[in-house]
Amino acid sequence: MAKLADSVDIVIGVGTHKHTHTASFVAPGGGVEDVSTVNTTKAGYMQLLATARCWPRRAWASEGTASYGAGLVRVLLAAGEQVIEIEIDHPKRLSSRNGSKTDTLDAARAAREALEREQLGQPRAGGDREALRVLN
């Protein structure tokens, strides 16, 4: 099975938070081409999408597609974008004080994880399943 790196020019890894999302635009070789932080508003999501359109063959990799990233995922899917859910095992969240954990690094890590995977996860955001989960 071909890896994602064989079919895209860029993977946009997204670190999702309540008020902002940080995106790292990672080339198939692993290098970061661009970084952008936007507000979690439709205007912010559209800004990310506009930046991403510089690369015709692209995919998005995000943690939290059913929580903080749900709004972005809905906009991306409505625009026909390829979205991959990433669940990264964080052994222990490291403090950002020593520089080992930042939003930019988390976003780049999500993109690189997607580039290495053989099986790509689909986002869980929205739909009847999510509505039932909220009720429980």
N, CA, C and O atoms as CSV, one atom per row, in Angstrom:
chain,resi,resn,atom,element,x,y,z
A,1,MET,N,N,0.834,-1.178,0.000
A,1,MET,CA,C,0.000,0.000,0.000
A,1,MET,C,C,0.886,1.251,0.000
A,1,MET,O,O,1.862,1.322,0.747
A,2,ALA,N,N,0.547,2.228,-0.831
A,2,ALA,CA,C,1.334,3.443,-0.939
A,2,ALA,C,C,1.117,4.327,0.287
A,2,ALA,O,O,0.018,4.393,0.838
A,3,LYS,N,N,2.169,4.990,0.694
A,3,LYS,CA,C,2.071,5.910,1.818
A,3,LYS,C,C,1.553,7.257,1.335
A,3,LYS,O,O,1.614,7.578,0.148
A,4,LEU,N,N,1.051,8.022,2.262
A,4,LEU,CA,C,0.524,9.343,1.970
A,4,LEU,C,C,1.570,10.225,1.283
A,4,LEU,O,O,1.232,11.023,0.410
A,5,ALA,N,N,2.820,10.084,1.671
A,5,ALA,CA,C,3.905,10.903,1.106
A,5,ALA,C,C,4.019,10.759,-0.407
A,5,ALA,O,O,4.526,11.658,-1.079
A,6,ASP,N,N,3.551,9.633,-0.948
A,6,ASP,CA,C,3.619,9.409,-2.392
A,6,ASP,C,C,2.520,10.135,-3.158
A,6,ASP,O,O,2.595,10.242,-4.382
A,7,SER,N,N,1.497,10.641,-2.458
A,7,SER,CA,C,0.357,11.215,-3.167
A,7,SER,C,C,0.069,12.688,-2.845
A,7,SER,O,O,-0.899,13.252,-3.355
A,8,VAL,N,N,0.901,13.311,-2.008
A,8,VAL,CA,C,0.650,14.710,-1.645
A,8,VAL,C,C,1.915,15.550,-1.787
A,8,VAL,O,O,3.033,15.034,-1.788
A,9,ASP,N,N,1.703,16.858,-1.907
A,9,ASP,CA,C,2.800,17.821,-1.914
A,9,ASP,C,C,3.046,18.375,-0.510
A,9,ASP,O,O,4.141,18.839,-0.194
A,10,ILE,N,N,2.000,18.315,0.330
A,10,ILE,CA,C,2.081,18.881,1.671
A,10,ILE,C,C,1.055,18.195,2.567
A,10,ILE,O,O,-0.024,17.811,2.116
A,11,VAL,N,N,1.407,18.046,3.839
A,11,VAL,CA,C,0.439,17.613,4.851
A,11,VAL,C,C,0.376,18.736,5.879
A,11,VAL,O,O,1.397,19.181,6.402
A,12,ILE,N,N,-0.831,19.176,6.151
A,12,ILE,CA,C,-1.023,20.254,7.102
A,12,ILE,C,C,-1.416,19.628,8.430
A,12,ILE,O,O,-2.545,19.169,8.605
A,13,GLY,N,N,-0.476,19.615,9.358
A,13,GLY,CA,C,-0.746,19.117,10.697
A,13,GLY,C,C,-1.343,20.239,11.522
A,13,GLY,O,O,-0.858,21.370,11.486
A,14,VAL,N,N,-2.400,19.928,12.269
A,14,VAL,CA,C,-3.087,20.964,13.035
A,14,VAL,C,C,-3.119,20.600,14.515
A,14,VAL,O,O,-3.580,19.526,14.903
A,15,GLY,N,N,-2.619,21.519,15.322
A,15,GLY,CA,C,-2.750,21.429,16.771
A,15,GLY,C,C,-3.963,22.246,17.166
A,15,GLY,O,O,-3.991,23.460,16.966
A,16,THR,N,N,-4.969,21.581,17.729
A,16,THR,CA,C,-6.234,22.255,18.012
A,16,THR,C,C,-6.334,22.651,19.478
A,16,THR,O,O,-5.938,21.908,20.376
A,17,HIS,N,N,-6.872,23.841,19.691
A,17,HIS,CA,C,-7.123,24.355,21.037
A,17,HIS,C,C,-8.452,25.089,21.029
A,17,HIS,O,O,-9.053,25.275,19.971
A,18,LYS,N,N,-8.905,25.496,22.172
A,18,LYS,CA,C,-10.217,26.122,22.280
A,18,LYS,C,C,-10.312,27.430,21.483
A,18,LYS,O,O,-11.306,27.657,20.794
A,19,HIS,N,N,-9.296,28.286,21.568
A,19,HIS,CA,C,-9.372,29.611,20.951
A,19,HIS,C,C,-8.533,29.773,19.685
A,19,HIS,O,O,-8.800,30.660,18.873
A,20,THR,N,N,-7.533,28.933,19.515
A,20,THR,CA,C,-6.672,29.017,18.326
A,20,THR,C,C,-6.313,27.620,17.840
A,20,THR,O,O,-6.341,26.648,18.596
A,21,HIS,N,N,-5.974,27.547,16.554
A,21,HIS,CA,C,-5.409,26.336,15.957
A,21,HIS,C,C,-4.079,26.741,15.326
A,21,HIS,O,O,-3.969,27.798,14.706
A,22,THR,N,N,-3.077,25.888,15.491
A,22,THR,CA,C,-1.787,26.108,14.846
A,22,THR,C,C,-1.582,25.026,13.805
A,22,THR,O,O,-1.737,23.837,14.084
A,23,ALA,N,N,-1.228,25.454,12.595
A,23,ALA,CA,C,-1.008,24.520,11.487
A,23,ALA,C,C,0.443,24.569,11.052
A,23,ALA,O,O,1.009,25.645,10.855
A,24,SER,N,N,1.042,23.397,10.903
A,24,SER,CA,C,2.380,23.260,10.336
A,24,SER,C,C,2.239,22.588,8.981
A,24,SER,O,O,1.657,21.508,8.871
A,25,PHE,N,N,2.769,23.224,7.963
A,25,PHE,CA,C,2.698,22.720,6.599
A,25,PHE,C,C,3.978,21.930,6.347
A,25,PHE,O,O,5.052,22.510,6.187
A,26,VAL,N,N,3.857,20.594,6.313
A,26,VAL,CA,C,5.013,19.700,6.281
A,26,VAL,C,C,5.103,18.999,4.932
A,26,VAL,O,O,4.146,18.372,4.477
A,27,ALA,N,N,6.268,19.117,4.300
A,27,ALA,CA,C,6.535,18.458,3.012
A,27,ALA,C,C,6.719,16.958,3.238
A,27,ALA,O,O,7.011,16.537,4.358
A,28,PRO,N,N,6.553,16.144,2.189
A,28,PRO,CA,C,6.701,14.689,2.338
A,28,PRO,C,C,8.041,14.257,2.937
A,28,PRO,O,O,8.119,13.200,3.563
A,29,GLY,N,N,9.086,15.050,2.757
A,29,GLY,CA,C,10.377,14.724,3.348
A,29,GLY,C,C,10.472,15.039,4.829
A,29,GLY,O,O,11.456,14.679,5.475
A,30,GLY,N,N,9.455,15.713,5.386
A,30,GLY,CA,C,9.423,16.008,6.809
A,30,GLY,C,C,9.733,17.444,7.184
A,30,GLY,O,O,9.567,17.830,8.342
A,31,GLY,N,N,10.185,18.247,6.220
A,31,GLY,CA,C,10.523,19.634,6.515
A,31,GLY,C,C,9.296,20.529,6.607
A,31,GLY,O,O,8.338,20.365,5.851
A,32,VAL,N,N,9.332,21.474,7.533
A,32,VAL,CA,C,8.229,22.414,7.707
A,32,VAL,C,C,8.389,23.556,6.710
A,32,VAL,O,O,9.403,24.254,6.707
A,33,GLU,N,N,7.375,23.737,5.861
A,33,GLU,CA,C,7.390,24.770,4.826
A,33,GLU,C,C,6.776,26.085,5.305
A,33,GLU,O,O,7.165,27.157,4.841
A,34,ASP,N,N,5.823,26.005,6.228
A,34,ASP,CA,C,5.121,27.199,6.698
A,34,ASP,C,C,4.433,26.841,8.014
A,34,ASP,O,O,4.199,25.668,8.304
A,35,VAL,N,N,4.116,27.858,8.799
A,35,VAL,CA,C,3.373,27.697,10.052
A,35,VAL,C,C,2.379,28.833,10.139
A,35,VAL,O,O,2.694,29.966,9.776
A,36,SER,N,N,1.187,28.543,10.613
A,36,SER,CA,C,0.157,29.569,10.745
A,36,SER,C,C,-0.695,29.281,11.972
A,36,SER,O,O,-1.067,28.134,12.222
A,37,THR,N,N,-1.002,30.316,12.730
A,37,THR,CA,C,-1.924,30.197,13.857
A,37,THR,C,C,-3.117,31.097,13.577
A,37,THR,O,O,-2.960,32.271,13.242
A,38,VAL,N,N,-4.319,30.529,13.721
A,38,VAL,CA,C,-5.542,31.278,13.440
A,38,VAL,C,C,-6.515,31.120,14.596
A,38,VAL,O,O,-6.406,30.191,15.395
A,39,ASN,N,N,-7.460,32.035,14.672
A,39,ASN,CA,C,-8.543,31.926,15.647
A,39,ASN,C,C,-9.497,30.820,15.220
A,39,ASN,O,O,-9.593,30.496,14.036
A,40,THR,N,N,-10.195,30.250,16.177
A,40,THR,CA,C,-11.143,29.175,15.891
A,40,THR,C,C,-12.494,29.764,15.478
A,40,THR,O,O,-13.509,29.616,16.159
A,41,THR,N,N,-12.453,30.429,14.344
A,41,THR,CA,C,-13.643,31.024,13.733
A,41,THR,C,C,-13.688,30.593,12.283
A,41,THR,O,O,-12.691,30.113,11.744
A,42,LYS,N,N,-14.833,30.760,11.650
A,42,LYS,CA,C,-14.920,30.405,10.233
A,42,LYS,C,C,-13.897,31.198,9.426
A,42,LYS,O,O,-13.291,30.656,8.501
A,43,ALA,N,N,-13.694,32.480,9.763
A,43,ALA,CA,C,-12.692,33.293,9.062
A,43,ALA,C,C,-11.291,32.709,9.235
A,43,ALA,O,O,-10.505,32.687,8.288
A,44,GLY,N,N,-10.978,32.235,10.442
A,44,GLY,CA,C,-9.680,31.605,10.677
A,44,GLY,C,C,-9.517,30.334,9.870
A,44,GLY,O,O,-8.459,30.088,9.291
A,45,TYR,N,N,-10.580,29.513,9.830
A,45,TYR,CA,C,-10.530,28.271,9.062
A,45,TYR,C,C,-10.340,28.563,7.572
A,45,TYR,O,O,-9.585,27.873,6.887
A,46,MET,N,N,-11.029,29.587,7.081
A,46,MET,CA,C,-10.916,29.943,5.669
A,46,MET,C,C,-9.508,30.471,5.352
A,46,MET,O,O,-8.993,30.263,4.253
A,47,GLN,N,N,-8.895,31.155,6.324
A,47,GLN,CA,C,-7.519,31.626,6.145
A,47,GLN,C,C,-6.565,30.441,5.986
A,47,GLN,O,O,-5.695,30.460,5.116
A,48,LEU,N,N,-6.725,29.410,6.822
A,48,LEU,CA,C,-5.896,28.205,6.689
A,48,LEU,C,C,-6.109,27.535,5.337
A,48,LEU,O,O,-5.154,27.118,4.682
A,49,LEU,N,N,-7.361,27.436,4.930
A,49,LEU,CA,C,-7.687,26.805,3.649
A,49,LEU,C,C,-7.071,27.580,2.490
A,49,LEU,O,O,-6.559,26.979,1.545
A,50,ALA,N,N,-7.116,28.911,2.553
A,50,ALA,CA,C,-6.527,29.736,1.497
A,50,ALA,C,C,-5.016,29.522,1.421
A,50,ALA,O,O,-4.462,29.430,0.326
A,51,THR,N,N,-4.351,29.441,2.558
A,51,THR,CA,C,-2.909,29.188,2.575
A,51,THR,C,C,-2.608,27.813,1.998
A,51,THR,O,O,-1.655,27.655,1.235
A,52,ALA,N,N,-3.411,26.818,2.357
A,52,ALA,CA,C,-3.184,25.442,1.897
A,52,ALA,C,C,-3.338,25.296,0.390
A,52,ALA,O,O,-2.727,24.413,-0.210
A,53,ARG,N,N,-4.131,26.135,-0.215
A,53,ARG,CA,C,-4.386,26.006,-1.660
A,53,ARG,C,C,-3.155,26.303,-2.510
A,53,ARG,O,O,-3.188,26.111,-3.725
A,54,CYS,N,N,-2.072,26.767,-1.892
A,54,CYS,CA,C,-0.798,26.932,-2.608
A,54,CYS,C,C,-0.247,25.578,-3.067
A,54,CYS,O,O,0.542,25.505,-4.009
A,55,TRP,N,N,-0.674,24.511,-2.390
A,55,TRP,CA,C,-0.232,23.149,-2.710
A,55,TRP,C,C,-1.430,22.376,-3.250
A,55,TRP,O,O,-2.361,22.092,-2.497
A,56,PRO,N,N,-1.430,22.030,-4.534
A,56,PRO,CA,C,-2.608,21.371,-5.117
A,56,PRO,C,C,-2.907,19.990,-4.542
A,56,PRO,O,O,-4.073,19.617,-4.418
A,57,ARG,N,N,-1.886,19.234,-4.192
A,57,ARG,CA,C,-2.098,17.890,-3.635
A,57,ARG,C,C,-1.769,17.955,-2.146
A,57,ARG,O,O,-0.603,17.994,-1.752
A,58,ARG,N,N,-2.830,17.964,-1.323
A,58,ARG,CA,C,-2.623,18.181,0.109
A,58,ARG,C,C,-3.557,17.283,0.925
A,58,ARG,O,O,-4.561,16.767,0.433
A,59,ALA,N,N,-3.179,17.123,2.181
A,59,ALA,CA,C,-4.017,16.430,3.151
A,59,ALA,C,C,-3.844,17.139,4.492
A,59,ALA,O,O,-2.830,17.790,4.742
A,60,TRP,N,N,-4.835,17.001,5.332
A,60,TRP,CA,C,-4.833,17.607,6.662
A,60,TRP,C,C,-4.749,16.499,7.688
A,60,TRP,O,O,-5.419,15.476,7.550
A,61,ALA,N,N,-3.934,16.687,8.721
A,61,ALA,CA,C,-3.812,15.713,9.815
A,61,ALA,C,C,-4.052,16.445,11.121
A,61,ALA,O,O,-3.371,17.423,11.430
A,62,SER,N,N,-5.029,15.966,11.890
A,62,SER,CA,C,-5.397,16.681,13.101
A,62,SER,C,C,-5.768,15.744,14.225
A,62,SER,O,O,-6.410,14.714,14.016
A,63,GLU,N,N,-5.353,16.118,15.425
A,63,GLU,CA,C,-5.881,15.497,16.630
A,63,GLU,C,C,-7.152,16.257,16.994
A,63,GLU,O,O,-7.356,17.380,16.535
A,64,GLY,N,N,-7.984,15.665,17.795
A,64,GLY,CA,C,-9.153,16.366,18.309
A,64,GLY,C,C,-10.205,16.696,17.274
A,64,GLY,O,O,-10.848,17.742,17.357
A,65,THR,N,N,-10.392,15.809,16.288
A,65,THR,CA,C,-11.370,16.106,15.237
A,65,THR,C,C,-12.799,16.071,15.754
A,65,THR,O,O,-13.701,16.594,15.099
A,66,ALA,N,N,-13.026,15.468,16.914
A,66,ALA,CA,C,-14.375,15.423,17.472
A,66,ALA,C,C,-14.529,16.393,18.640
A,66,ALA,O,O,-15.581,16.427,19.278
A,67,SER,N,N,-13.499,17.179,18.927
A,67,SER,CA,C,-13.610,18.135,20.020
A,67,SER,C,C,-13.207,19.514,19.522
A,67,SER,O,O,-13.941,20.111,18.734
A,68,TYR,N,N,-12.065,20.041,19.953
A,68,TYR,CA,C,-11.671,21.392,19.553
A,68,TYR,C,C,-11.501,21.534,18.038
A,68,TYR,O,O,-11.660,22.635,17.512
A,69,GLY,N,N,-11.190,20.476,17.341
A,69,GLY,CA,C,-10.991,20.547,15.902
A,69,GLY,C,C,-12.245,20.320,15.073
A,69,GLY,O,O,-12.181,20.369,13.844
A,70,ALA,N,N,-13.381,20.074,15.711
A,70,ALA,CA,C,-14.605,19.706,14.982
A,70,ALA,C,C,-15.044,20.791,13.991
A,70,ALA,O,O,-15.438,20.474,12.869
A,71,GLY,N,N,-14.981,22.047,14.388
A,71,GLY,CA,C,-15.407,23.129,13.487
A,71,GLY,C,C,-14.540,23.198,12.251
A,71,GLY,O,O,-15.049,23.331,11.138
A,72,LEU,N,N,-13.233,23.108,12.437
A,72,LEU,CA,C,-12.315,23.122,11.300
A,72,LEU,C,C,-12.577,21.924,10.389
A,72,LEU,O,O,-12.617,22.072,9.168
A,73,VAL,N,N,-12.754,20.752,10.968
A,73,VAL,CA,C,-12.989,19.543,10.167
A,73,VAL,C,C,-14.249,19.688,9.324
A,73,VAL,O,O,-14.250,19.315,8.151
A,74,ARG,N,N,-15.316,20.222,9.899
A,74,ARG,CA,C,-16.556,20.411,9.128
A,74,ARG,C,C,-16.314,21.323,7.929
A,74,ARG,O,O,-16.788,21.034,6.831
A,75,VAL,N,N,-15.582,22.420,8.124
A,75,VAL,CA,C,-15.289,23.345,7.024
A,75,VAL,C,C,-14.431,22.651,5.962
A,75,VAL,O,O,-14.691,22.790,4.767
A,76,LEU,N,N,-13.421,21.914,6.389
A,76,LEU,CA,C,-12.530,21.234,5.442
A,76,LEU,C,C,-13.269,20.172,4.639
A,76,LEU,O,O,-13.113,20.094,3.421
A,77,LEU,N,N,-14.068,19.360,5.310
A,77,LEU,CA,C,-14.813,18.318,4.601
A,77,LEU,C,C,-15.818,18.919,3.625
A,77,LEU,O,O,-16.000,18.399,2.525
A,78,ALA,N,N,-16.469,20.011,4.019
A,78,ALA,CA,C,-17.411,20.690,3.115
A,78,ALA,C,C,-16.703,21.239,1.886
A,78,ALA,O,O,-17.310,21.365,0.822
A,79,ALA,N,N,-15.417,21.567,2.029
A,79,ALA,CA,C,-14.624,22.077,0.904
A,79,ALA,C,C,-13.998,20.953,0.086
A,79,ALA,O,O,-13.274,21.217,-0.874
A,80,GLY,N,N,-14.271,19.690,0.459
A,80,GLY,CA,C,-13.749,18.556,-0.297
A,80,GLY,C,C,-12.311,18.198,0.036
A,80,GLY,O,O,-11.641,17.536,-0.757
A,81,GLU,N,N,-11.828,18.623,1.189
A,81,GLU,CA,C,-10.444,18.349,1.582
A,81,GLU,C,C,-10.299,16.954,2.180
A,81,GLU,O,O,-11.250,16.409,2.741
A,82,GLN,N,N,-9.106,16.384,2.057
A,82,GLN,CA,C,-8.790,15.100,2.674
A,82,GLN,C,C,-8.346,15.370,4.108
A,82,GLN,O,O,-7.367,16.081,4.334
A,83,VAL,N,N,-9.066,14.801,5.078
A,83,VAL,CA,C,-8.765,15.012,6.493
A,83,VAL,C,C,-8.478,13.666,7.145
A,83,VAL,O,O,-9.227,12.705,6.974
A,84,ILE,N,N,-7.386,13.614,7.890
A,84,ILE,CA,C,-6.944,12.393,8.558
A,84,ILE,C,C,-6.936,12.649,10.056
A,84,ILE,O,O,-6.362,13.632,10.525
A,85,GLU,N,N,-7.576,11.759,10.801
A,85,GLU,CA,C,-7.540,11.883,12.261
A,85,GLU,C,C,-6.279,11.222,12.778
A,85,GLU,O,O,-5.954,10.093,12.410
A,86,ILE,N,N,-5.579,11.934,13.629
A,86,ILE,CA,C,-4.346,11.431,14.218
A,86,ILE,C,C,-4.546,11.301,15.720
A,86,ILE,O,O,-4.987,12.241,16.382
A,87,GLU,N,N,-4.223,10.149,16.242
A,87,GLU,CA,C,-4.194,9.958,17.687
A,87,GLU,C,C,-2.764,9.586,18.035
A,87,GLU,O,O,-2.299,8.484,17.745
A,88,ILE,N,N,-2.082,10.525,18.661
A,88,ILE,CA,C,-0.693,10.302,19.030
A,88,ILE,C,C,-0.649,9.974,20.504
A,88,ILE,O,O,-1.240,10.678,21.322
A,89,ASP,N,N,0.048,8.909,20.846
A,89,ASP,CA,C,0.241,8.578,22.255
A,89,ASP,C,C,1.275,9.530,22.829
A,89,ASP,O,O,2.436,9.522,22.421
A,90,HIS,N,N,0.851,10.341,23.767
A,90,HIS,CA,C,1.761,11.257,24.448
A,90,HIS,C,C,2.153,10.590,25.767
A,90,HIS,O,O,1.347,10.559,26.697
A,91,PRO,N,N,3.376,10.055,25.866
A,91,PRO,CA,C,3.754,9.344,27.077
A,91,PRO,C,C,3.480,10.175,28.332
A,91,PRO,O,O,2.893,9.676,29.292
A,92,LYS,N,N,3.886,11.385,28.324
A,92,LYS,CA,C,3.604,12.321,29.391
A,92,LYS,C,C,3.762,13.697,28.774
A,92,LYS,O,O,4.802,14.009,28.193
A,93,ARG,N,N,2.753,14.503,28.897
A,93,ARG,CA,C,2.829,15.850,28.338
A,93,ARG,C,C,3.999,16.585,28.973
A,93,ARG,O,O,4.103,16.684,30.195
A,94,LEU,N,N,4.871,17.095,28.123
A,94,LEU,CA,C,6.036,17.813,28.610
A,94,LEU,C,C,5.719,19.296,28.729
A,94,LEU,O,O,4.896,19.830,27.987
A,95,SER,N,N,6.354,19.922,29.629
A,95,SER,CA,C,6.151,21.351,29.842
A,95,SER,C,C,6.679,22.143,28.665
A,95,SER,O,O,7.710,21.801,28.087
A,96,SER,N,N,5.969,23.203,28.311
A,96,SER,CA,C,6.438,24.068,27.226
A,96,SER,C,C,7.555,24.972,27.695
A,96,SER,O,O,8.194,25.630,26.874
A,97,ARG,N,N,7.812,25.025,29.000
A,97,ARG,CA,C,8.872,25.897,29.520
A,97,ARG,C,C,10.245,25.494,28.998
A,97,ARG,O,O,11.098,26.357,28.788
A,98,ASN,N,N,10.474,24.205,28.785
A,98,ASN,CA,C,11.790,23.783,28.315
A,98,ASN,C,C,11.860,23.672,26.789
A,98,ASN,O,O,12.863,23.212,26.242
A,99,GLY,N,N,10.787,24.094,26.102
A,99,GLY,CA,C,10.799,24.116,24.648
A,99,GLY,C,C,10.512,22.782,23.995
A,99,GLY,O,O,10.538,22.684,22.768
A,100,SER,N,N,10.237,21.740,24.785
A,100,SER,CA,C,10.027,20.421,24.196
A,100,SER,C,C,8.587,20.214,23.749
A,100,SER,O,O,8.303,19.235,23.058
A,101,LYS,N,N,7.669,21.099,24.119
A,101,LYS,CA,C,6.288,20.997,23.680
A,101,LYS,C,C,5.788,22.386,23.318
A,101,LYS,O,O,5.716,23.281,24.160
A,102,THR,N,N,5.448,22.542,22.051
A,102,THR,CA,C,4.850,23.788,21.592
A,102,THR,C,C,3.728,23.432,20.632
A,102,THR,O,O,3.663,22.307,20.134
A,103,ASP,N,N,2.851,24.379,20.374
A,103,ASP,CA,C,1.768,24.139,19.419
A,103,ASP,C,C,2.331,23.816,18.041
A,103,ASP,O,O,1.817,22.937,17.349
A,104,THR,N,N,3.381,24.520,17.642
A,104,THR,CA,C,3.998,24.289,16.327
A,104,THR,C,C,4.572,22.883,16.237
A,104,THR,O,O,4.397,22.203,15.226
A,105,LEU,N,N,5.256,22.442,17.291
A,105,LEU,CA,C,5.817,21.084,17.285
A,105,LEU,C,C,4.716,20.031,17.273
A,105,LEU,O,O,4.831,19.027,16.570
A,106,ASP,N,N,3.647,20.246,18.046
A,106,ASP,CA,C,2.526,19.303,18.039
A,106,ASP,C,C,1.907,19.189,16.646
A,106,ASP,O,O,1.587,18.091,16.192
A,107,ALA,N,N,1.741,20.328,15.972
A,107,ALA,CA,C,1.154,20.321,14.629
A,107,ALA,C,C,2.064,19.590,13.642
A,107,ALA,O,O,1.590,18.795,12.831
A,108,ALA,N,N,3.360,19.857,13.709
A,108,ALA,CA,C,4.312,19.179,12.816
A,108,ALA,C,C,4.340,17.679,13.110
A,108,ALA,O,O,4.448,16.864,12.194
A,109,ARG,N,N,4.242,17.323,14.386
A,109,ARG,CA,C,4.230,15.904,14.776
A,109,ARG,C,C,3.016,15.191,14.180
A,109,ARG,O,O,3.132,14.051,13.729
A,110,ALA,N,N,1.859,15.844,14.172
A,110,ALA,CA,C,0.650,15.243,13.587
A,110,ALA,C,C,0.843,15.007,12.090
A,110,ALA,O,O,0.471,13.952,11.576
A,111,ALA,N,N,1.425,15.986,11.386
A,111,ALA,CA,C,1.653,15.840,9.948
A,111,ALA,C,C,2.640,14.708,9.667
A,111,ALA,O,O,2.406,13.885,8.782
A,112,ARG,N,N,3.729,14.667,10.411
A,112,ARG,CA,C,4.740,13.619,10.185
A,112,ARG,C,C,4.186,12.238,10.506
A,112,ARG,O,O,4.524,11.260,9.839
A,113,GLU,N,N,3.341,12.156,11.521
A,113,GLU,CA,C,2.707,10.880,11.864
A,113,GLU,C,C,1.849,10.391,10.699
A,113,GLU,O,O,1.889,9.212,10.347
A,114,ALA,N,N,1.074,11.296,10.101
A,114,ALA,CA,C,0.237,10.924,8.955
A,114,ALA,C,C,1.096,10.458,7.786
A,114,ALA,O,O,0.735,9.509,7.090
A,115,LEU,N,N,2.221,11.113,7.568
A,115,LEU,CA,C,3.100,10.736,6.462
A,115,LEU,C,C,3.675,9.330,6.632
A,115,LEU,O,O,3.978,8.660,5.645
A,116,GLU,N,N,3.822,8.888,7.861
A,116,GLU,CA,C,4.426,7.578,8.130
A,116,GLU,C,C,3.427,6.428,8.207
A,116,GLU,O,O,3.819,5.266,8.100
A,117,ARG,N,N,2.172,6.725,8.386
A,117,ARG,CA,C,1.177,5.668,8.599
A,117,ARG,C,C,0.819,4.917,7.323
A,117,ARG,O,O,0.797,5.471,6.224
A,118,GLU,N,N,0.541,3.638,7.516
A,118,GLU,CA,C,0.038,2.810,6.423
A,118,GLU,C,C,-1.485,2.917,6.350
A,118,GLU,O,O,-2.054,2.914,5.259
A,119,GLN,N,N,-2.152,3.012,7.510
A,119,GLN,CA,C,-3.609,3.141,7.595
A,119,GLN,C,C,-3.936,4.543,8.092
A,119,GLN,O,O,-3.398,4.987,9.106
A,120,LEU,N,N,-4.814,5.236,7.381
A,120,LEU,CA,C,-5.155,6.604,7.737
A,120,LEU,C,C,-6.545,6.648,8.366
A,120,LEU,O,O,-7.506,6.132,7.795
A,121,GLY,N,N,-6.649,7.266,9.542
A,121,GLY,CA,C,-7.921,7.352,10.254
A,121,GLY,C,C,-8.816,8.442,9.695
A,121,GLY,O,O,-8.343,9.501,9.280
A,122,GLN,N,N,-10.106,8.173,9.688
A,122,GLN,CA,C,-11.097,9.148,9.230
A,122,GLN,C,C,-11.581,9.964,10.424
A,122,GLN,O,O,-11.658,9.443,11.536
A,123,PRO,N,N,-11.908,11.235,10.208
A,123,PRO,CA,C,-12.382,12.066,11.319
A,123,PRO,C,C,-13.714,11.580,11.879
A,123,PRO,O,O,-14.556,11.045,11.157
A,124,ARG,N,N,-13.883,11.778,13.178
A,124,ARG,CA,C,-15.094,11.343,13.862
A,124,ARG,C,C,-16.082,12.478,14.075
A,124,ARG,O,O,-17.138,12.264,14.670
A,125,ALA,N,N,-15.775,13.652,13.616
A,125,ALA,CA,C,-16.598,14.824,13.924
A,125,ALA,C,C,-17.988,14.740,13.315
A,125,ALA,O,O,-18.153,14.341,12.162
A,126,GLY,N,N,-18.990,15.125,14.111
A,126,GLY,CA,C,-20.340,15.315,13.614
A,126,GLY,C,C,-21.152,14.050,13.455
A,126,GLY,O,O,-20.687,12.949,13.750
A,127,GLY,N,N,-22.376,14.226,12.984
A,127,GLY,CA,C,-23.263,13.111,12.676
A,127,GLY,C,C,-23.984,12.560,13.881
A,127,GLY,O,O,-23.833,13.046,15.002
A,128,ASP,N,N,-24.779,11.521,13.621
A,128,ASP,CA,C,-25.582,10.885,14.665
A,128,ASP,C,C,-24.711,10.282,15.765
A,128,ASP,O,O,-25.052,10.356,16.946
A,129,ARG,N,N,-23.591,9.689,15.374
A,129,ARG,CA,C,-22.706,9.058,16.349
A,129,ARG,C,C,-22.237,10.071,17.389
A,129,ARG,O,O,-22.236,9.780,18.585
A,130,GLU,N,N,-21.842,11.255,16.939
A,130,GLU,CA,C,-21.369,12.285,17.853
A,130,GLU,C,C,-22.508,12.788,18.736
A,130,GLU,O,O,-22.300,13.039,19.923
A,131,ALA,N,N,-23.693,12.938,18.181
A,131,ALA,CA,C,-24.845,13.387,18.965
A,131,ALA,C,C,-25.162,12.390,20.069
A,131,ALA,O,O,-25.481,12.795,21.187
A,132,LEU,N,N,-25.081,11.098,19.781
A,132,LEU,CA,C,-25.333,10.072,20.790
A,132,LEU,C,C,-24.237,10.063,21.851
A,132,LEU,O,O,-24.525,9.868,23.032
A,133,ARG,N,N,-22.993,10.271,21.449
A,133,ARG,CA,C,-21.877,10.301,22.405
A,133,ARG,C,C,-22.083,11.433,23.411
A,133,ARG,O,O,-21.841,11.246,24.603
A,134,VAL,N,N,-22.520,12.584,22.955
A,134,VAL,CA,C,-22.730,13.727,23.832
A,134,VAL,C,C,-23.818,13.433,24.852
A,134,VAL,O,O,-23.735,13.907,25.984
A,135,LEU,N,N,-24.839,12.660,24.481
A,135,LEU,CA,C,-25.919,12.334,25.393
A,135,LEU,C,C,-25.487,11.402,26.530
A,135,LEU,O,O,-26.071,11.427,27.614
A,136,ASN,N,N,-24.471,10.590,26.280
A,136,ASN,CA,C,-24.005,9.635,27.313
A,136,ASN,C,C,-23.178,10.280,28.355
A,136,ASN,O,O,-22.719,9.611,29.281
